[in-house]
Amino acid sequence: MNTASKSLAVYICTYLVLISIHSVMGSNVSSSMGTIEIQLKEGTPEAPHYAIISVSAQETAIFRGYIESVVENNITLEKLIDPTNPALEKNPLSGGVLGTVQAKATATLDANGSLNSIIVTKRGDRYNGKPLVFIDPPNDANGSYSEIRGAIAEAEWNASSGKIDEVNLIDRGIGYLNPPKLSIDGGPCFLRLVESDSNYSGIFFKIVGNTDDSLEVNASMVDSLEAILKTGDLVEVVPAFTISSLLGDSSTPLQADENASLADWVFLLEKQSLQTGNASDYISIFNDGASWKSVQDPTEDFSEQAIFPDDAMIIARRNDSNLSLFLSGVAQLSSTYWELPETGKAKLVGNPYSTEVMLSDLIDNQAITENNSTDFADCWLAHANPELADNIQILDSSQWNTYWHDGSNLYVTEIAKISARAGSGIGGSLTSYDFSMSSGIIENASNEINNKVTITSTSHGLKAGFFVTIKGAIGRKTNDLKNQVNSSSEEVPDGQGLMVHSTINGYWEITSTTPDTFQIESVYPNSDFFSDGNATWETGVQGSGYDNNVSLSIIGGGGRGARAMGIVKDGRIETISLISGGLLYTSPPTIVVHNGGWKNIISGNAPINDVRIPASSGILLIRNHPFGQNCTIPVGKLINF
């Protein structure tokens, strides 16, 4: 690790106790709505309590639809059906309002429940078009008004300055009990790919401008945007959080004070180009009761500082009372992406999934390389020497632990799969006999009326309690009397029945065994088995391409405490070494194989892939690749524990 990186790590670990949350907007198949509570413990100006928060986007997408075309860094979106006239199409966006500094305004009411005026509190900036103004309709919960009508307003845009001069009332509305929420189009946004069939699903790009049907994005971190975003891909345009939209402006749950020394502080990591590897890499800001200002220079306003998907910030609780901070959003469930810093720089991120993940699942194997040349400057560098490898630092209690990938198992050609059954040991503990990664040929299968099927596979080695996957079985169709039938369900002589896929294909629990047979139940067989050598069963796969032992995660099954390692020989997992059998595994647990390769100073040659990264951990990425460039890499898929 370079000296600057060590200084940065020492600076952070001296002060921080981190709590990391991530609340992300994604597609409806890759995200889940929720609210996360962060406990900020009391602190003092001399000894603050620190917490990391990492948020990606607000909950409501501005646009969700399909790409029409991509040219360089410009994306044209498909038009939408006009709901007022389905025969017509309309443009999906308001031109010139994305990637701006958002204007803000408030409304006042008169005695009759109508809007009296709209006051622009922030004029915004960089508008290249007139934004729309949205006013919530009245909510006459107590029936105070006989007439209810929503107000309508229009922004007055100054094309020369790119700001909003006024918001004019077109219709004052009626029936308001309280001043309504009012919002003006604009603000920082990003485009996220949510196409489930894409290898790049989850990647995001900062929007720098737009027309009413197209987006201009910052694609500097990828070689070719056209290779990632395709015509017909499903995308979302989602507002980014800003400091004020996340933590409040004139009203914030954190301690605000005109005197910075009495307020809570928030630390932002400096731009990479300005990082020096010490405490000056962090910008400290505070809320003065109206906006977020720099501690060093209170004339600098950070209220509209955008927070993008993998950004993290540090909250310093300097008040002498505990605080529960609630953040709402859409929690990420599928893959996402991290921005890697360039050589000699750092990136502070949080666990992107708001739940416990494995260290070896954080960075996808496809993004890791042992080649430190310029051709692989956009990859995470693995090396046996931690001083030469890219590092991940994870805070554990009061110190940072450094991890790196040593290059093991980077070239796995077939991922191993292992199944397990309920613990057969004392107290429901797992034994070496409770794991399986076997396969075999099915020679015969019975066709019984009692819905039990006996399958013949010589010397199969299986035991009751394992689940087996059966594929490729076919047979001649039979009726309820187990007589063969043709396509018209008419009985025919044996050997002339209609050939069909057998209902024994699927995933079944083995209920009993003999040395050459095993039985499955509740199958409802539909045919007399036809032996063509293609019917197979398997409980797992030993894999291929492994060059080092792997660790295993043992998840669920009602138990706890089991630990195991896969012992590799000739490129495949030959045996399971059970470190601890645990207790109370009353049902089959799920076994996850981790490719591994991650090490820390105290692990020696043992893989430490089973190190869990809780949602309460901060993650510091330190780039040692000699030619490392600022780029994006995929984060591994979420595995729930």
ROVEX-410715 format. One record per residue (C-alpha): x, y, z negated; residue number from 1; residue in three letters. Coordinates in steps of 0.1 Angstrom, whole numbers, m for minus. Example, Ala and Ser with C-alpha at 12.3 -4.5 7.8 and 13.67 -1.06 7.14 Angstrom:
# residues 2
LODO,px,py,pz,k,r
LODO,123,m45,m78,1,ala .
LODO,137,m11,m71,2,ser .
//
This chain:
# residues 641
LODO,px,py,pz,k,r
LODO,0,0,0,1,met .
LODO,14,34,8,2,asn .
LODO,21,60,m19,3,thr .
LODO,m8,82,m9,4,ala .
LODO,m32,53,m11,5,ser .
LODO,m18,43,m45,6,lys .
LODO,m23,79,m58,7,ser .
LODO,m59,80,m45,8,leu .
LODO,m66,46,m62,9,ala .
LODO,m50,57,m95,10,val .
LODO,m70,90,m95,11,tyr .
LODO,m103,72,m90,12,ile .
LODO,m97,43,m114,13,cys .
LODO,m86,67,m141,14,thr .
LODO,m120,82,m142,15,tyr .
LODO,m147,62,m126,16,leu .
LODO,m173,37,m138,17,val .
LODO,m192,31,m106,18,leu .
LODO,m228,23,m98,19,ile .
LODO,m234,17,m61,20,ser .
LODO,m268,17,m44,21,ile .
LODO,m277,16,m8,22,his .
LODO,m311,25,5,23,ser .
LODO,m312,21,43,24,val .
LODO,m337,27,71,25,met .
LODO,m337,m2,96,26,gly .
LODO,m360,m22,118,27,ser .
LODO,m391,m38,103,28,asn .
LODO,m374,m72,105,29,val .
LODO,m341,m60,89,30,ser .
LODO,m352,m39,60,31,ser .
LODO,m374,m37,30,32,ser .
LODO,m391,m8,13,33,met .
LODO,m381,m1,m23,34,gly .
LODO,m370,23,m50,35,thr .
LODO,m337,18,m69,36,ile .
LODO,m331,31,m103,37,glu .
LODO,m296,43,m112,38,ile .
LODO,m287,47,m149,39,gln .
LODO,m264,76,m155,40,leu .
LODO,m249,74,m189,41,lys .
LODO,m243,105,m209,42,glu .
LODO,m210,123,m205,43,gly .
LODO,m193,156,m213,44,thr .
LODO,m173,181,m192,45,pro .
LODO,m141,166,m206,46,glu .
LODO,m152,130,m202,47,ala .
LODO,m179,126,m175,48,pro .
LODO,m197,94,m166,49,his .
LODO,m192,86,m129,50,tyr .
LODO,m215,68,m105,51,ala .
LODO,m213,62,m68,52,ile .
LODO,m245,65,m47,53,ile .
LODO,m246,56,m10,54,ser .
LODO,m277,63,11,55,val .
LODO,m283,61,48,56,ser .
LODO,m315,75,60,57,ala .
LODO,m350,88,51,58,gln .
LODO,m379,65,52,59,glu .
LODO,m399,78,82,60,thr .
LODO,m385,74,118,61,ala .
LODO,m390,104,141,62,ile .
LODO,m391,80,170,63,phe .
LODO,m392,43,175,64,arg .
LODO,m392,31,211,65,gly .
LODO,m371,19,240,66,tyr .
LODO,m341,30,260,67,ile .
LODO,m348,39,296,68,glu .
LODO,m311,45,306,69,ser .
LODO,m277,52,292,70,val .
LODO,m251,74,310,71,val .
LODO,m218,81,291,72,glu .
LODO,m230,95,257,73,asn .
LODO,m265,104,268,74,asn .
LODO,m295,82,262,75,ile .
LODO,m328,87,280,76,thr .
LODO,m359,73,261,77,leu .
LODO,m390,58,276,78,glu .
LODO,m420,81,275,79,lys .
LODO,m449,74,252,80,leu .
LODO,m486,69,259,81,ile .
LODO,m506,100,251,82,asp .
LODO,m531,89,224,83,pro .
LODO,m555,116,236,84,thr .
LODO,m555,103,272,85,asn .
LODO,m541,68,276,86,pro .
LODO,m537,74,314,87,ala .
LODO,m510,100,307,88,leu .
LODO,m475,97,293,89,glu .
LODO,m458,122,271,90,lys .
LODO,m422,130,261,91,asn .
LODO,m413,115,227,92,pro .
LODO,m393,143,211,93,leu .
LODO,m392,181,206,94,ser .
LODO,m363,194,226,95,gly .
LODO,m333,210,210,96,gly .
LODO,m341,203,173,97,val .
LODO,m320,173,164,98,leu .
LODO,m285,176,150,99,gly .
LODO,m294,211,137,100,thr .
LODO,m293,227,103,101,val .
LODO,m329,224,93,102,gln .
LODO,m350,255,87,103,ala .
LODO,m372,255,56,104,lys .
LODO,m403,274,46,105,ala .
LODO,m430,275,19,106,thr .
LODO,m466,285,19,107,ala .
LODO,m488,306,m4,108,thr .
LODO,m526,304,m8,109,leu .
LODO,m553,330,m12,110,asp .
LODO,m582,328,m36,111,ala .
LODO,m604,311,m9,112,asn .
LODO,m581,280,m5,113,gly .
LODO,m566,292,27,114,ser .
LODO,m529,298,35,115,leu .
LODO,m521,335,28,116,asn .
LODO,m485,335,42,117,ser .
LODO,m456,314,52,118,ile .
LODO,m422,324,39,119,ile .
LODO,m390,312,56,120,val .
LODO,m365,303,29,121,thr .
LODO,m338,290,52,122,lys .
LODO,m336,300,89,123,arg .
LODO,m317,270,99,124,gly .
LODO,m290,270,126,125,asp .
LODO,m281,255,160,126,arg .
LODO,m316,252,173,127,tyr .
LODO,m317,249,211,128,asn .
LODO,m355,248,213,129,gly .
LODO,m386,259,193,130,lys .
LODO,m393,233,166,131,pro .
LODO,m428,221,156,132,leu .
LODO,m442,231,122,133,val .
LODO,m460,204,102,134,phe .
LODO,m484,214,74,135,ile .
LODO,m501,188,52,136,asp .
LODO,m539,188,54,137,pro .
LODO,m560,198,23,138,pro .
LODO,m568,173,m3,139,asn .
LODO,m601,183,m18,140,asp .
LODO,m602,156,m45,141,ala .
LODO,m627,174,m67,142,asn .
LODO,m650,187,m40,143,gly .
LODO,m643,223,m47,144,ser .
LODO,m648,234,m11,145,tyr .
LODO,m677,228,13,146,ser .
LODO,m654,232,43,147,glu .
LODO,m620,215,48,148,ile .
LODO,m597,224,76,149,arg .
LODO,m559,220,80,150,gly .
LODO,m538,250,87,151,ala .
LODO,m517,254,119,152,ile .
LODO,m485,274,123,153,ala .
LODO,m459,281,149,154,glu .
LODO,m422,288,145,155,ala .
LODO,m407,319,161,156,glu .
LODO,m374,308,175,157,trp .
LODO,m345,331,182,158,asn .
LODO,m327,317,212,159,ala .
LODO,m297,340,208,160,ser .
LODO,m289,330,172,161,ser .
LODO,m303,295,172,162,gly .
LODO,m322,303,141,163,lys .
LODO,m359,306,131,164,ile .
LODO,m370,342,125,165,asp .
LODO,m405,335,112,166,glu .
LODO,m433,310,110,167,val .
LODO,m466,325,121,168,asn .
LODO,m500,313,110,169,leu .
LODO,m523,303,139,170,ile .
LODO,m551,289,118,171,asp .
LODO,m550,296,80,172,arg .
LODO,m571,265,72,173,gly .
LODO,m594,262,42,174,ile .
LODO,m599,238,13,175,gly .
LODO,m565,238,m2,176,tyr .
LODO,m562,234,m39,177,leu .
LODO,m525,238,m40,178,asn .
LODO,m499,251,m15,179,pro .
LODO,m493,223,10,180,pro .
LODO,m461,207,19,181,lys .
LODO,m446,223,50,182,leu .
LODO,m418,210,71,183,ser .
LODO,m400,223,102,184,ile .
LODO,m385,200,129,185,asp .
LODO,m348,196,128,186,gly .
LODO,m318,186,107,187,gly .
LODO,m291,159,111,188,pro .
LODO,m302,126,125,189,cys .
LODO,m288,94,138,190,phe .
LODO,m298,68,164,191,leu .
LODO,m299,33,151,192,arg .
LODO,m301,2,173,193,leu .
LODO,m327,m22,160,194,val .
LODO,m329,m46,189,195,glu .
LODO,m329,m80,172,196,ser .
LODO,m314,m97,203,197,asp .
LODO,m284,m74,205,198,ser .
LODO,m250,m83,191,199,asn .
LODO,m247,m47,180,200,tyr .
LODO,m280,m45,161,201,ser .
LODO,m276,m21,131,202,gly .
LODO,m250,1,147,203,ile .
LODO,m257,39,144,204,phe .
LODO,m246,70,162,205,phe .
LODO,m247,107,151,206,lys .
LODO,m271,127,172,207,ile .
LODO,m255,160,183,208,val .
LODO,m283,173,205,209,gly .
LODO,m315,164,224,210,asn .
LODO,m340,173,250,211,thr .
LODO,m377,162,249,212,asp .
LODO,m368,128,263,213,asp .
LODO,m331,123,258,214,ser .
LODO,m304,122,231,215,leu .
LODO,m267,132,231,216,glu .
LODO,m248,112,206,217,val .
LODO,m212,112,192,218,asn .
LODO,m198,79,206,219,ala .
LODO,m162,87,199,220,ser .
LODO,m157,56,178,221,met .
LODO,m166,31,206,222,val .
LODO,m150,25,239,223,asp .
LODO,m182,25,259,224,ser .
LODO,m216,34,247,225,leu .
LODO,m231,18,278,226,glu .
LODO,m217,m16,267,227,ala .
LODO,m236,m14,234,228,ile .
LODO,m269,3,242,229,leu .
LODO,m288,m13,271,230,lys .
LODO,m319,m4,290,231,thr .
LODO,m350,m18,272,232,gly .
LODO,m333,m19,238,233,asp .
LODO,m354,m9,208,234,leu .
LODO,m340,20,189,235,val .
LODO,m350,44,161,236,glu .
LODO,m342,81,155,237,val .
LODO,m341,86,118,238,val .
LODO,m334,118,97,239,pro .
LODO,m302,117,77,240,ala .
LODO,m302,127,41,241,phe .
LODO,m286,159,31,242,thr .
LODO,m273,168,m3,243,ile .
LODO,m305,188,m10,244,ser .
LODO,m330,163,5,245,ser .
LODO,m314,135,m16,246,leu .
LODO,m307,153,m49,247,leu .
LODO,m330,183,m47,248,gly .
LODO,m323,219,m42,249,asp .
LODO,m339,244,m65,250,ser .
LODO,m352,214,m85,251,ser .
LODO,m328,185,m91,252,thr .
LODO,m328,157,m117,253,pro .
LODO,m291,164,m123,254,leu .
LODO,m279,191,m147,255,gln .
LODO,m279,225,m129,256,ala .
LODO,m263,256,m142,257,asp .
LODO,m250,289,m128,258,glu .
LODO,m218,281,m147,259,asn .
LODO,m201,252,m129,260,ala .
LODO,m184,241,m161,261,ser .
LODO,m218,232,m176,262,leu .
LODO,m234,215,m146,263,ala .
LODO,m232,179,m133,264,asp .
LODO,m207,176,m104,265,trp .
LODO,m209,156,m72,266,val .
LODO,m177,146,m54,267,phe .
LODO,m175,142,m16,268,leu .
LODO,m146,126,1,269,leu .
LODO,m128,151,24,270,glu .
LODO,m127,147,62,271,lys .
LODO,m100,122,72,272,gln .
LODO,m81,149,91,273,ser .
LODO,m76,168,58,274,leu .
LODO,m69,138,35,275,gln .
LODO,m35,138,18,276,thr .
LODO,m39,107,m5,277,gly .
LODO,m44,125,m38,278,asn .
LODO,m71,142,m59,279,ala .
LODO,m74,170,m34,280,ser .
LODO,m91,146,m11,281,asp .
LODO,m123,151,m31,282,tyr .
LODO,m146,182,m28,283,ile .
LODO,m165,189,m60,284,ser .
LODO,m199,206,m58,285,ile .
LODO,m226,216,m84,286,phe .
LODO,m261,229,m83,287,asn .
LODO,m265,265,m96,288,asp .
LODO,m303,262,m99,289,gly .
LODO,m309,272,m63,290,ala .
LODO,m284,253,m41,291,ser .
LODO,m253,231,m40,292,trp .
LODO,m221,251,m42,293,lys .
LODO,m184,243,m42,294,ser .
LODO,m168,243,m77,295,val .
LODO,m136,257,m62,296,gln .
LODO,m154,284,m41,297,asp .
LODO,m191,291,m51,298,pro .
LODO,m196,311,m19,299,thr .
LODO,m195,278,0,300,glu .
LODO,m230,262,3,301,asp .
LODO,m231,224,7,302,phe .
LODO,m269,220,4,303,ser .
LODO,m273,209,41,304,glu .
LODO,m242,186,41,305,gln .
LODO,m253,155,60,306,ala .
LODO,m249,121,45,307,ile .
LODO,m245,93,71,308,phe .
LODO,m251,56,68,309,pro .
LODO,m219,44,53,310,asp .
LODO,m210,75,33,311,asp .
LODO,m207,74,m4,312,ala .
LODO,m205,102,m30,313,met .
LODO,m195,102,m67,314,ile .
LODO,m218,117,m93,315,ile .
LODO,m201,130,m124,316,ala .
LODO,m226,131,m153,317,arg .
LODO,m213,159,m176,318,arg .
LODO,m245,163,m197,319,asn .
LODO,m248,147,m231,320,asp .
LODO,m280,127,m223,321,ser .
LODO,m287,96,m203,322,asn .
LODO,m305,100,m170,323,leu .
LODO,m325,76,m148,324,ser .
LODO,m320,86,m111,325,leu .
LODO,m346,71,m87,326,phe .
LODO,m339,69,m50,327,leu .
LODO,m365,55,m25,328,ser .
LODO,m359,42,9,329,gly .
LODO,m356,11,31,330,val .
LODO,m331,m14,18,331,ala .
LODO,m309,m30,44,332,gln .
LODO,m313,m68,48,333,leu .
LODO,m295,m76,80,334,ser .
LODO,m261,m67,94,335,ser .
LODO,m249,m31,94,336,thr .
LODO,m216,m13,103,337,tyr .
LODO,m188,5,85,338,trp .
LODO,m167,33,98,339,glu .
LODO,m130,24,94,340,leu .
LODO,m106,53,87,341,pro .
LODO,m75,58,107,342,glu .
LODO,m40,48,96,343,thr .
LODO,m30,61,62,344,gly .
LODO,m66,73,54,345,lys .
LODO,m93,60,31,346,ala .
LODO,m131,56,32,347,lys .
LODO,m152,54,1,348,leu .
LODO,m183,33,6,349,val .
LODO,m208,14,m15,350,gly .
LODO,m221,m22,m12,351,asn .
LODO,m244,m16,18,352,pro .
LODO,m270,m41,8,353,tyr .
LODO,m280,m31,m27,354,ser .
LODO,m276,m66,m39,355,thr .
LODO,m247,m89,m47,356,glu .
LODO,m227,m101,m17,357,val .
LODO,m195,m121,m12,358,met .
LODO,m161,m105,m6,359,leu .
LODO,m156,m127,24,360,ser .
LODO,m189,m117,39,361,asp .
LODO,m182,m79,39,362,leu .
LODO,m161,m78,71,363,ile .
LODO,m171,m100,100,364,asp .
LODO,m143,m125,111,365,asn .
LODO,m147,m112,147,366,gln .
LODO,m135,m78,135,367,ala .
LODO,m103,m91,118,368,ile .
LODO,m70,m95,136,369,thr .
LODO,m34,m104,128,370,glu .
LODO,m22,m84,158,371,asn .
LODO,m9,m50,147,372,asn .
LODO,m5,m35,182,373,ser .
LODO,m24,m6,198,374,thr .
LODO,m46,m31,216,375,asp .
LODO,m62,m41,183,376,phe .
LODO,m63,m6,167,377,ala .
LODO,m101,m9,163,378,asp .
LODO,m99,m41,141,379,cys .
LODO,m93,m48,104,380,trp .
LODO,m57,m59,100,381,leu .
LODO,m49,m92,83,382,ala .
LODO,m14,m101,70,383,his .
LODO,2,m123,44,384,ala .
LODO,18,m91,29,385,asn .
LODO,m7,m68,12,386,pro .
LODO,15,m38,19,387,glu .
LODO,11,m44,56,388,leu .
LODO,m26,m55,56,389,ala .
LODO,m56,m33,55,390,asp .
LODO,m69,m32,19,391,asn .
LODO,m102,m33,1,392,ile .
LODO,m102,m20,m35,393,gln .
LODO,m130,m30,m58,394,ile .
LODO,m135,m15,m92,395,leu .
LODO,m137,m40,m120,396,asp .
LODO,m144,m24,m153,397,ser .
LODO,m116,2,m157,398,ser .
LODO,m93,m7,m129,399,gln .
LODO,m92,m12,m91,400,trp .
LODO,m84,m47,m78,401,asn .
LODO,m68,m48,m44,402,thr .
LODO,m78,m75,m18,403,tyr .
LODO,m66,m82,16,404,trp .
LODO,m70,m109,43,405,his .
LODO,m40,m131,49,406,asp .
LODO,m51,m144,83,407,gly .
LODO,m64,m178,72,408,ser .
LODO,m94,m194,91,409,asn .
LODO,m96,m165,116,410,leu .
LODO,m100,m189,145,411,tyr .
LODO,m128,m213,134,412,val .
LODO,m144,m227,164,413,thr .
LODO,m173,m245,147,414,glu .
LODO,m186,m234,113,415,ile .
LODO,m190,m261,88,416,ala .
LODO,m224,m269,73,417,lys .
LODO,m229,m287,40,418,ile .
LODO,m261,m299,23,419,ser .
LODO,m267,m309,m13,420,ala .
LODO,m293,m327,m33,421,arg .
LODO,m305,m321,m69,422,ala .
LODO,m278,m328,m95,423,gly .
LODO,m274,m365,m103,424,ser .
LODO,m250,m358,m132,425,gly .
LODO,m257,m354,m169,426,ile .
LODO,m280,m324,m176,427,gly .
LODO,m287,m319,m139,428,gly .
LODO,m251,m312,m131,429,ser .
LODO,m238,m317,m96,430,leu .
LODO,m214,m345,m88,431,thr .
LODO,m193,m352,m57,432,ser .
LODO,m220,m376,m46,433,tyr .
LODO,m245,m347,m43,434,asp .
LODO,m229,m331,m13,435,phe .
LODO,m231,m343,23,436,ser .
LODO,m220,m333,58,437,met .
LODO,m226,m365,77,438,ser .
LODO,m243,m374,109,439,ser .
LODO,m253,m405,128,440,gly .
LODO,m272,m422,156,441,ile .
LODO,m308,m434,151,442,ile .
LODO,m313,m469,163,443,glu .
LODO,m349,m474,155,444,asn .
LODO,m378,m457,136,445,ala .
LODO,m410,m474,124,446,ser .
LODO,m445,m462,134,447,asn .
LODO,m466,m469,104,448,glu .
LODO,m502,m459,94,449,ile .
LODO,m491,m450,59,450,asn .
LODO,m472,m419,71,451,asn .
LODO,m439,m432,60,452,lys .
LODO,m411,m437,85,453,val .
LODO,m382,m461,80,454,thr .
LODO,m353,m451,101,455,ile .
LODO,m325,m475,111,456,thr .
LODO,m289,m462,113,457,ser .
LODO,m262,m487,105,458,thr .
LODO,m240,m478,75,459,ser .
LODO,m254,m443,73,460,his .
LODO,m241,m437,37,461,gly .
LODO,m270,m414,28,462,leu .
LODO,m287,m413,m6,463,lys .
LODO,m322,m404,m17,464,ala .
LODO,m327,m367,m24,465,gly .
LODO,m308,m354,6,466,phe .
LODO,m325,m335,33,467,phe .
LODO,m318,m347,68,468,val .
LODO,m323,m330,102,469,thr .
LODO,m335,m353,130,470,ile .
LODO,m331,m343,167,471,lys .
LODO,m336,m358,201,472,gly .
LODO,m361,m386,191,473,ala .
LODO,m386,m396,218,474,ile .
LODO,m412,m424,220,475,gly .
LODO,m443,m438,237,476,arg .
LODO,m474,m421,224,477,lys .
LODO,m497,m440,202,478,thr .
LODO,m533,m435,188,479,asn .
LODO,m545,m438,152,480,asp .
LODO,m545,m476,156,481,leu .
LODO,m509,m475,167,482,lys .
LODO,m517,m487,202,483,asn .
LODO,m498,m470,231,484,gln .
LODO,m519,m446,252,485,val .
LODO,m515,m427,284,486,asn .
LODO,m519,m390,291,487,ser .
LODO,m556,m394,290,488,ser .
LODO,m554,m411,255,489,ser .
LODO,m565,m444,270,490,glu .
LODO,m549,m475,255,491,glu .
LODO,m523,m492,278,492,val .
LODO,m500,m522,274,493,pro .
LODO,m468,m517,253,494,asp .
LODO,m440,m502,274,495,gly .
LODO,m465,m481,295,496,gln .
LODO,m474,m454,270,497,gly .
LODO,m468,m417,277,498,leu .
LODO,m433,m407,268,499,met .
LODO,m434,m378,242,500,val .
LODO,m412,m360,217,501,his .
LODO,m414,m378,184,502,ser .
LODO,m428,m361,153,503,thr .
LODO,m399,m374,133,504,ile .
LODO,m378,m346,148,505,asn .
LODO,m375,m320,120,506,gly .
LODO,m362,m315,85,507,tyr .
LODO,m371,m342,60,508,trp .
LODO,m363,m353,25,509,glu .
LODO,m349,m388,22,510,ile .
LODO,m370,m407,m4,511,thr .
LODO,m353,m441,m4,512,ser .
LODO,m324,m460,12,513,thr .
LODO,m309,m493,20,514,thr .
LODO,m273,m497,34,515,pro .
LODO,m287,m495,70,516,asp .
LODO,m320,m476,67,517,thr .
LODO,m335,m445,50,518,phe .
LODO,m371,m435,46,519,gln .
LODO,m389,m402,50,520,ile .
LODO,m425,m394,41,521,glu .
LODO,m455,m372,52,522,ser .
LODO,m443,m375,88,523,val .
LODO,m475,m386,106,524,tyr .
LODO,m456,m405,134,525,pro .
LODO,m471,m402,169,526,asn .
LODO,m452,m427,189,527,ser .
LODO,m433,m460,192,528,asp .
LODO,m396,m451,190,529,phe .
LODO,m376,m453,223,530,phe .
LODO,m339,m460,219,531,ser .
LODO,m319,m440,244,532,asp .
LODO,m290,m431,222,533,gly .
LODO,m299,m394,220,534,asn .
LODO,m318,m395,187,535,ala .
LODO,m295,m382,159,536,thr .
LODO,m296,m372,122,537,trp .
LODO,m273,m350,103,538,glu .
LODO,m269,m335,68,539,thr .
LODO,m241,m312,78,540,gly .
LODO,m211,m305,100,541,val .
LODO,m175,m307,90,542,gln .
LODO,m166,m279,114,543,gly .
LODO,m134,m273,134,544,ser .
LODO,m106,m248,137,545,gly .
LODO,m100,m244,99,546,tyr .
LODO,m64,m239,88,547,asp .
LODO,m69,m235,51,548,asn .
LODO,m92,m246,23,549,asn .
LODO,m125,m227,19,550,val .
LODO,m146,m218,m11,551,ser .
LODO,m183,m226,m13,552,leu .
LODO,m212,m207,m28,553,ser .
LODO,m238,m229,m45,554,ile .
LODO,m270,m210,m46,555,ile .
LODO,m304,m218,m61,556,gly .
LODO,m316,m252,m71,557,gly .
LODO,m327,m240,m105,558,gly .
LODO,m292,m245,m119,559,gly .
LODO,m261,m224,m127,560,arg .
LODO,m224,m227,m131,561,gly .
LODO,m214,m251,m102,562,ala .
LODO,m183,m242,m83,563,arg .
LODO,m166,m261,m55,564,ala .
LODO,m140,m258,m28,565,met .
LODO,m139,m274,7,566,gly .
LODO,m106,m292,13,567,ile .
LODO,m94,m289,49,568,val .
LODO,m75,m315,69,569,lys .
LODO,m69,m315,106,570,asp .
LODO,m90,m284,112,571,gly .
LODO,m121,m296,94,572,arg .
LODO,m135,m299,59,573,ile .
LODO,m127,m334,49,574,glu .
LODO,m139,m335,13,575,thr .
LODO,m156,m314,m14,576,ile .
LODO,m135,m306,m45,577,ser .
LODO,m159,m300,m73,578,leu .
LODO,m144,m275,m98,579,ile .
LODO,m175,m274,m121,580,ser .
LODO,m207,m293,m118,581,gly .
LODO,m228,m267,m137,582,gly .
LODO,m262,m276,m152,583,leu .
LODO,m299,m279,m145,584,leu .
LODO,m298,m283,m107,585,tyr .
LODO,m333,m298,m105,586,thr .
LODO,m337,m292,m68,587,ser .
LODO,m313,m291,m39,588,pro .
LODO,m292,m259,m39,589,pro .
LODO,m281,m241,m7,590,thr .
LODO,m244,m244,1,591,ile .
LODO,m227,m215,19,592,val .
LODO,m193,m220,35,593,val .
LODO,m170,m189,34,594,his .
LODO,m142,m188,60,595,asn .
LODO,m121,m170,34,596,gly .
LODO,m86,m158,38,597,gly .
LODO,m91,m130,12,598,trp .
LODO,m64,m128,m15,599,lys .
LODO,m55,m107,m45,600,asn .
LODO,m23,m104,m64,601,ile .
LODO,m32,m129,m91,602,ile .
LODO,m49,m155,m69,603,ser .
LODO,m16,m170,m54,604,gly .
LODO,m24,m194,m26,605,asn .
LODO,m59,m202,m38,606,ala .
LODO,m88,m187,m17,607,pro .
LODO,m108,m162,m38,608,ile .
LODO,m137,m159,m13,609,asn .
LODO,m162,m165,m41,610,asp .
LODO,m156,m131,m56,611,val .
LODO,m189,m114,m58,612,arg .
LODO,m194,m78,m50,613,ile .
LODO,m223,m66,m71,614,pro .
LODO,m245,m36,m62,615,ala .
LODO,m228,m18,m91,616,ser .
LODO,m193,m19,m75,617,ser .
LODO,m176,8,m55,618,gly .
LODO,m155,m1,m24,619,ile .
LODO,m125,18,m12,620,leu .
LODO,m113,10,23,621,leu .
LODO,m76,17,28,622,ile .
LODO,m61,15,63,623,arg .
LODO,m26,3,67,624,asn .
LODO,m28,m8,104,625,his .
LODO,1,11,119,626,pro .
LODO,m20,21,149,627,phe .
LODO,m54,21,132,628,gly .
LODO,m80,43,148,629,gln .
LODO,m112,58,135,630,asn .
LODO,m138,32,146,631,cys .
LODO,m168,11,136,632,thr .
LODO,m167,m26,126,633,ile .
LODO,m196,m49,117,634,pro .
LODO,m203,m58,81,635,val .
LODO,m211,m94,75,636,gly .
LODO,m247,m106,73,637,lys .
LODO,m264,m105,40,638,leu .
LODO,m265,m136,19,639,ile .
LODO,m288,m135,m11,640,asn .
LODO,m277,m149,m45,641,phe .
//
